[in-house]
Amino acid sequence: MNNMLGFKLSVLGVCITCVMLSQGVRAEQENYSDLPVITVKASKNSTDTLAAGQVSRKSQVGILGDKDALDTPFSTASYTAQYIQDYQAKTVAEALAGEPSVRNYFGGNSLGEYFNIRGFGVNSEEFAWNGLYGLSPHNRVPTEFLERVDVLRGTSAMLYGMSLGGGIGGTINLVPKRATDTPITRLTTSYTSKSNFGEQIDVGRRFGENNQFGVRVNALKSHGDTTLDHQTEDRTLGSIALDYKADRLRASLDAYYIKEKYEGGMPLMSYFTTADILKAPKASTNIMQGAYATSETKAVIGHAEYDLTPNWMAYVSGGTKHQESHGAVANNALCTVTSTDGSCTAIARNITNITHTSSAEAGLKGHFDTGAVNHSVVLSTNLEKQNTYSGYDTIYWKSNIYNPVSNSSFAAEPTFVPKTKDVTLAGVALADNLSFVDGKYQLLLGTRFQNVRVQSWTNSGTAITAHSAYDKSAITPAVGFVVKPWNNSISLYGNYIEGLSQGDQVTATTASNYGQTFSPYKTKQYELGTKWENGSFRNTLSVYQINKPSMSYDSANNTYNADGEQRNRGVEWTTAGNLASNVRLLGGVTYIDAITTKTSSGAYDGNRAYGVPHWQSNLGLEWDVKPVEGLTLTTNTVYTGKEYVDTANTKQIPSWFRWDLGGRYVTSLGKYKTTFAGNIENVTNKNYWSGVYAGYYVAEGAPRTFKLSMAIDF
């Protein structure tokens, strides 16, 4: 172990030495030699972004489109491709390392990414793609082809429609890269411990007399061992983004293909029958060396908008996606711990999931005045359809979370993969953003008629054992306001919004009613907040309450039931920007009081909701080292408080703290801009349980990870 650590530090030292030596290499062209990269960032920072280009001032807000944060009656954040590159974030979960309202249930080294936003679960298939649900990659979402990752904190049904998974804590929206007026040809070489190497190419060009045609291509291939013992990762990504911009017509077409595979094991996820949760084992422990997981997703998405008049625009979007996954995709390495010495029953479940999804939206947007009031109106209709096929096979053996006993083989691939779910979501939304006194006062009024039709079948592994169906509709209104009482740098905002989410489905495969789907839930959110920006620094402070009918676990009968309500009350503070000209702060702190109410006979009333800590914080600092032009040092901290594992509040996992360090150096090699980056995640190599999944499983966090990269702009 010490030899391996020494080797990693030696590699890091060599790279840093190369970076320092390269400082003296200058371009022959005089115009590039005199163009400091930091100055370019500052110019951009003054208009579109904060924190040296890492955070966008604007976010995609569903049918309202791109809106500046100060003009949005909701709490939002938007992390840019610059942030993704600076921190070498290869997945959306890693790109949200600075976001305090979001937690990934899983620690890493698996294809599963399941998020908690404001205390409610959201999985990756619920991400929006340019405001449209159903077309984002499944399981784990790579970032190499993304321009932004937007986060809208809180309920958003009127804005986006109803998501396929029914998440209501927030919306993560993906904005793909597009060709810019400045050509780009960037080659990035990366290394991730233990020995994972990758190459990415990013090419963008515009063509035509007025640059009306754009092409952006991204391709990635990486392969090698991960920080989990005996595990190997393989990633492939290819994407192309075409767009056309004319005076009245704008159109785009996106296509992507993603294939990811893990072989040799999965990170641990444990269920404890012991009185308490045991301490987490070594984070690199591989309890299921025969396990594997593959995920393959391909999609095509188109969008067009046309200006009917100077004030009215019609638009249409649509696409289709196919995904297929095999192995331990969502379950990781399951283990039921039965003794305080760590003895357990290992559960290897080989799952096949296949989904076909189609999604479309059409609408009309316009502006008009009635006296002193300006109206921004949008009428939208959308339709999503998804068919899901699923099957599994399972094997068991005796093991130990501290001293694993490897099984000779993983569970076989299922031979029975029937259709298990059909979902059709349709809606019509109408919204009007009223603006008074040059935008000083704004009022958002909106409503959506939402219909959800679901048919589901329970698969026992060898046969369909049950069938359920429902067809429900609801009208979900939204009201929001923005007031700028003194100037355009301070805004007060508030909202009341309702949402209709698909009823929970029992996803815990060990539950006796696994696969059961409950009727839809209607939620309510109340929120008040303030945003302040001084040109280079933005703060958001908000208080909110979200009420959602909930599903609880009955341990006596090993079933989940639609029983009660979860009420989350929270306070959020987030920040992004410059503390000084060369020092930046990014992150925030959140407090959530999540309790269960209205449970059967009041048995669990007042208990804390499982999987929701009181406190979360993400705080990072960046320092541009002025004596060494182009050098930036970074540090980031992540804290998550204690979480209960069950509805009865009898077991909990302890709080955990993670510390990350990094740096980057921007220089020129020959005539080419070159960026060297290095990051160490979980510097202290802490072992911890990262979160609670499916009501009673706890997932292990990732061990210390080294990342190095070199990006050259040709």
TORRO-159254 format. One record per residue (C-alpha): residue in one letter; x, y, z. Coordinates in steps of 0.1 Angstrom, whole numbers, plus 5000, padded with zeros to 4 digits. Each point is the difference from the previous one (the first is absolute). Example, Ala and Ser with C-alpha at 12.3 -4.5 7.8 and 13.67 -1.06 7.14 Angstrom:
<pts>
A512349555078/S501450344993/
</pts>
This chain:
<pts>
M500050005000/N502850245009/N501849914968/M496950074979/L499450335018/G503650104995/F499749924963/K496950214997/L501750295017/S503049964978/V497950024969/L498350315013/G503450155008/V501349934966/C497050164984/I500350315022/T503750034991/C499149984963/V497450275005/M502550235017/L502649944973/S497550074973/Q499350355015/G503150124981/V498749874966/R498450294981/A498250024968/E501850154970/Q497050204990/E500150335019/N496250045002/Y499649685020/S502950065023/D498450325012/L496649855007/P499749875036/V497449735003/I498850155033/T499250334984/V497849834974/K498149835028/A499550325018/S498550164969/K497549714997/N499450015037/S498850364998/T497149904978/D498849645000/T501649825029/L501450015035/A502949835017/A502450024971/G497549864976/Q499049705021/V496550125008/S497550144975/R497850295009/K497249844980/S498249665004/Q497549824979/V496650035018/G497749764982/I497550164977/L501350345010/G503349944983/D503350155010/K499650255028/D502450215021/A500049885036/L499050355013/D496949984978/T499049655011/P497549945028/F501849675008/S503349905014/T502449904972/A503649924992/S501849924968/Y503449844998/T501950064967/A502349794978/Q502850215015/Y499249875034/I499849654987/Q503550034983/D501650175030/Y498949735024/Q500349714975/A496449905007/K499249704978/T496449955013/V497250235010/A500449895036/E503650124999/A498950324983/L497850075030/A502849985026/G499450375008/E496249975003/P498849995036/S496449914993/V500949684981/R501449675012/N500849694981/Y498849695019/F502949794986/G503750085006/G501449914966/N501549714980/S496649894987/L497550084973/G497350115024/E499550365008/Y497050085022/F499750355014/N498450175030/I498950364993/R498450195029/G499549665017/F498249834972/G501349734976/V500750074963/N501649754977/S502050064968/E497249914976/E498150305014/F502550254987/A498750244974/W501750064967/N499750374990/G496850015020/L498549684986/Y499749695022/G500649644989/L503150044978/S503050035023/P502449705004/H499049725023/N501849885031/R503150225001/V500250324980/P503450104985/T500950374997/E502450024971/F497350114976/L498350245023/E500250385001/R498050045032/V498549815028/D497050205014/V498549945034/L496550135009/R499549935036/G496449905010/T496849894983/S499750094963/A497149824984/M498450314985/L503450094984/Y501249674987/G497049775002/M500049685020/S503249795000/L499949634991/G501349915035/G497850245020/G502850205016/I498950325017/G503050135019/G501550174970/T500949984964/I503449954984/N500150124964/L502749924975/V501150254973/P502149854972/K503050174985/R499550204968/A502550154976/T501150355009/D501150294979/T503649915011/P501149674985/I501149745025/T502249694996/R500949865034/L501849675008/T499849895037/T502149725014/S499049885035/Y501249765027/T497949885029/S501449785028/K500749715001/S500949984963/N497150144979/F501150194969/G497750194976/E500050214968/Q497450264991/I499750214968/D497750314999/V499650174966/G497750294992/R499650214968/R497650244985/F499550044962/G498250224976/E500150364990/N498650105034/N501149705020/Q496549874999/F501049635000/G501649845030/V501649665007/R501349885034/V501449655003/N501249825032/A501649665002/L501449825031/K501749675007/S501349905034/H501049675016/G501849875031/D499949905036/T498050205026/T500550065036/L497949705009/D502149695004/H500149794968/Q497450214981/T500550134965/E498150284983/D499450064962/R498350314986/T499150094965/L498250324989/G499250154966/S497850304994/I499250254973/A498150335003/L498850184969/D498450345000/Y498750264976/K499450375008/A498350244976/D498050325005/R496749825007/L500849635002/R502249825025/A500449625000/S502249745016/L500549624999/D501949805027/A501049644998/Y502049815026/Y501249655007/I501349895035/K501349665011/E501549945034/K501149685016/Y501349885034/E501649665005/G501449835030/G497850135027/M497650265014/P500250235031/L498349885031/M496450075010/S498849865033/Y496849925019/F500549965038/T497949765021/T502350095029/A498950245027/D502350274986/I501650094967/L503649875001/K503050224991/A500750024963/P502749764987/K503050114979/A498650204971/S501949804974/T498549675012/N498549784973/I497549765014/M498849864966/Q503049964977/G497949814974/A497550284995/Y499850224969/A497750264986/T499550154965/S497950294988/E499450114964/T497950304990/K499450164967/A497750294992/V499150264973/I498450335009/G498950284978/H498850365007/A498750284977/E498650355007/Y498650254976/D499250375005/L496550054987/T500250375007/P502550225019/N498249915032/W498749654995/M501949674996/A498949644994/Y502249715010/V500049624999/S502449755016/G500049624999/G502249705002/T500449635007/K502349805022/H500949635004/Q501949865030/E501049665011/S501949905031/H501149675015/G501549885032/A500250175034/V499050334986/A497850155028/N500649765028/N503850015004/A501349725022/L497249925025/C500749855034/T497749935029/V502150045031/T498949765028/S502850035026/T502150275017/D503249844986/G498750094964/S498849664990/C497450034973/T498049834972/A501350134967/I497350054973/A501050004964/R497250124978/N500550014962/I497450244986/T499150074964/N498250334993/I498950124966/T498150324994/H498750184970/T499150365005/S498550274977/S499450365010/A498650304983/E499050365007/A498450284980/G499250355010/L499550374993/K501850285017/G499350374997/H500350355015/F497450285002/D499050295022/T496850095017/G500450365012/A503150015022/V500249625004/N502249794977/H498949644995/S502349714991/V497649714991/V500749644992/L497549734991/S501549654999/T498949644995/N502149695006/L499949624997/E502349745014/K499749624994/Q502349745015/N499949624998/T502149805025/Y501149644999/S501749845030/G501249675013/Y502449865026/D501849705014/T501449975035/I502649795019/Y500950015037/W503149915021/K501650065034/S502550285003/N501350285022/I500250384993/Y503450025016/N501449674987/P498149924968/V499649654987/S500050014962/N497549804981/S501249804970/S497450154977/F497550284997/A496349944995/A499049894965/E498350244977/P496249975001/T498349804973/F496650155008/V500050374992/P496350104996/K498450344997/T499650145035/K498850354996/D498350234975/V499850375008/T498350284981/L500350365013/A498150284982/G499550365010/V499050354990/A501550315017/L499350374998/A502150265017/D500250385001/N502950195014/L498750355007/S502650285004/F499550355014/V502250315002/D502849884977/G500249655017/K500250135035/Y496949815009/Q499249664984/L497149765005/L499949644986/L496649834996/G499849664985/T498149675000/R500449664984/F497549734993/Q501849675005/N498949654992/V501949685009/R499249664988/V501949705014/Q499849634995/S502449785020/W500749635004/T501849845029/N502749764988/S500849725025/G503149904979/T498349724982/A496450134994/I497850315002/T498249985033/A497950325002/H498750284978/S499050355010/A498850304980/Y498850355006/D499050314980/K500150325020/S499950374993/A500550325019/I500350374996/T503250135016/P500350385004/A503150225007/V500350365012/G503350185004/F501250355005/V503350204997/V500550345015/K503150224996/P499450265027/W503250214996/N501949904968/N500649724976/S502649835023/I497549895027/S496849814995/L497449865024/Y498049704987/G497449755010/N498049724986/Y497249765006/I500049704976/E498249674999/G501249684983/L498649674989/S502549725003/Q499649644990/G499349785029/D503049835015/Q501149664988/V501549755024/T503649974986/A501549805029/T500249664984/T500149825034/A496650155010/S497049764998/N498050254979/Y503050084977/G498750174968/Q496750135014/T499150354988/F497850245020/S497650264988/P501450354991/Y500950245028/K499250375000/T502550235017/K500150365011/Q502950245004/Y500350345017/E503250204997/L501350355008/G503550124993/T502450284991/K502850024974/W502850265001/E502750064974/N502750274999/G501349934965/S502449735009/F498449825030/R496649855005/N498249885031/T496649825003/L498249955033/S496749815000/V497549845023/Y497549744988/Q497549735009/I499149704978/N497249765009/K499949664982/P498049695006/S502649735008/M500849634999/S501149845032/Y501649665008/D498349745022/S502849795013/A497649755017/N498549914966/N503050094978/T497750234979/Y499850364989/N496750185004/A498650344988/D499650115036/G500450365012/E501650324989/Q503550135000/R500450375009/N503350174993/R500750345014/G503450154990/V502350294999/E502650034972/W502950244995/T502049974968/T502850224987/A502350044969/G502550274991/N503150195010/L500950085036/A503050194985/S501350044965/N501949685002/V498049805026/R496649834993/L497449835022/L497549754987/G497549795019/G497650055029/V498349855031/T496549845003/Y497949915030/I497049764995/D497549895026/A498349714983/I497349825020/T497349744994/T496450095007/K496549854996/T501349655004/S497749715008/S498850045036/G502650275004/A502749735006/Y502850194983/D498650365002/G502850245008/N502849764991/R502850124977/A499749884964/Y502649744992/G502950104978/V499850375007/P502750175022/H499350325019/W503250174987/Q501849994967/S502850234988/N502350034969/L502650285002/G502950044976/L502750274996/E502150084970/W503250215001/D501750144969/V503650015010/K501150354987/P503749945001/V499549704977/E497850124971/G497549734990/L500349795032/T496849945021/L499849805032/T496749865012/T498549835031/N496549875005/T498249865031/V496849795001/Y498149945032/T496949785005/G498349975034/K498549695016/E497349814982/Y497449765012/V499849674981/D496449915009/T496650165005/A500049895037/N503250195006/T501749715017/K503250014979/Q502150274985/I503350054981/P502550255014/S500850344985/W503050014976/F502450264987/R502049994968/W502950224991/D501250054964/L503150184987/G501050104965/G501750244977/R500350104963/Y502650184980/V499250184967/T503050074977/S501049964964/L502049714985/G501350134967/K497250214986/Y497249805017/K498250085032/T500449715024/T498349935033/F501449765026/A497749895028/G500449785031/N497449915027/I500049785030/E496549905013/N499649885035/V503650105010/T499949835034/N498649674984/K497150005024/N497849705002/Y496350095004/W496449924991/S499050254973/G496249985002/V496849805003/Y498449824971/A496549844997/G499350065037/Y502449775016/Y503149944979/V503150215008/A502650064973/E503750045004/G502050314990/A502850004975/P503749975012/R502750264993/T500250074962/F502850174980/K499150184968/L502450154975/S499350154965/M501650204973/A497850194975/I501550164969/D498150254978/F501249974964/
</pts>
